[in-house]
């Protein structure tokens, strides 16, 4: 984790990225069956219909689109117990071993 010179990170968002674009939704569905709430990373503004006519600037690669297509927001509440964290981690590992 990168820390800035002033202040401390709050680490309020935990995100993972998967190479295969079809796996994030499958993982979300799998974790949902275990009552583990996850979601896709926020949709970038330039991909939202209301902003389709707006000019968008990016580098050679659309990084935000890639994060949206491949990323999953994981449970990261500050009150999660070690056991709850282990459940999420173990569940993701089980899923990945089968895919």
PETAHU-V172515 format. One record per residue. N is the residue number from 1. RES is the residue in three letters. SS is DSSP state (alpha for helix, beta for strand, coil for the rest). D_FIRST is the distance of its C-alpha to the first C-alpha in Angstrom with 1 decimal. Layout:
n = <N/N>
res = <RES/RES>
ss = <SS/SS>
d_first = <D_FIRST/D_FIRST>
This chain:
n = <1/2/3/4/5/6/7/8/9/10/11/12/13/14/15/16/17/18/19/20/21/22/23/24/25/26/27/28/29/30/31/32/33/34/35/36/37/38/39/40/41/42/43/44/45/46/47/48/49/50/51/52/53/54/55/56/57/58/59/60/61/62/63/64/65/66/67/68/69/70/71/72/73/74/75/76/77/78/79/80/81/82/83/84/85/86/87/88/89/90/91/92/93/94/95/96/97/98/99>
res = <UNK/UNK/UNK/UNK/UNK/UNK/UNK/UNK/UNK/UNK/UNK/UNK/UNK/UNK/UNK/UNK/UNK/UNK/UNK/UNK/UNK/UNK/UNK/UNK/UNK/UNK/UNK/UNK/UNK/UNK/UNK/UNK/UNK/UNK/UNK/UNK/UNK/UNK/UNK/UNK/UNK/UNK/UNK/UNK/UNK/UNK/UNK/UNK/UNK/UNK/UNK/UNK/UNK/UNK/UNK/UNK/UNK/UNK/UNK/UNK/UNK/UNK/UNK/UNK/UNK/UNK/UNK/UNK/UNK/UNK/UNK/UNK/UNK/UNK/UNK/UNK/UNK/UNK/UNK/UNK/UNK/UNK/UNK/UNK/UNK/UNK/UNK/UNK/UNK/UNK/UNK/UNK/UNK/UNK/UNK/UNK/UNK/UNK/UNK>
ss = <coil/coil/coil/coil/coil/coil/coil/coil/coil/coil/coil/coil/coil/beta/beta/beta/beta/coil/coil/coil/coil/coil/alpha/alpha/alpha/alpha/alpha/alpha/alpha/alpha/alpha/alpha/alpha/coil/coil/coil/coil/coil/beta/beta/coil/coil/coil/coil/alpha/alpha/alpha/coil/alpha/alpha/alpha/coil/coil/coil/coil/coil/coil/coil/coil/coil/coil/coil/alpha/alpha/alpha/alpha/alpha/alpha/alpha/alpha/beta/beta/beta/beta/coil/coil/coil/coil/coil/coil/coil/alpha/alpha/alpha/alpha/alpha/alpha/alpha/alpha/alpha/alpha/alpha/alpha/alpha/alpha/alpha/alpha/coil/coil>
d_first = <0.0/3.8/6.4/9.9/12.9/14.7/13.8/11.2/9.1/11.4/9.5/12.9/12.4/11.4/12.6/13.6/15.6/18.8/20.8/24.1/24.9/27.3/25.0/22.8/26.0/27.4/24.4/24.6/28.3/27.9/25.4/27.8/30.6/28.7/28.3/24.5/23.8/21.5/22.0/21.3/18.8/20.8/23.5/23.1/25.9/27.6/28.2/29.8/33.6/34.2/32.4/33.8/36.1/33.5/32.4/28.9/27.1/24.5/23.7/25.3/23.2/22.7/19.0/19.3/22.3/20.5/17.7/20.5/22.5/20.0/17.5/17.9/16.7/16.5/17.8/15.3/17.7/17.0/20.3/19.7/21.1/19.9/22.8/21.9/18.3/20.1/22.6/20.2/18.5/22.0/23.4/21.0/21.7/25.4/25.3/23.7/26.1/29.0/27.8>
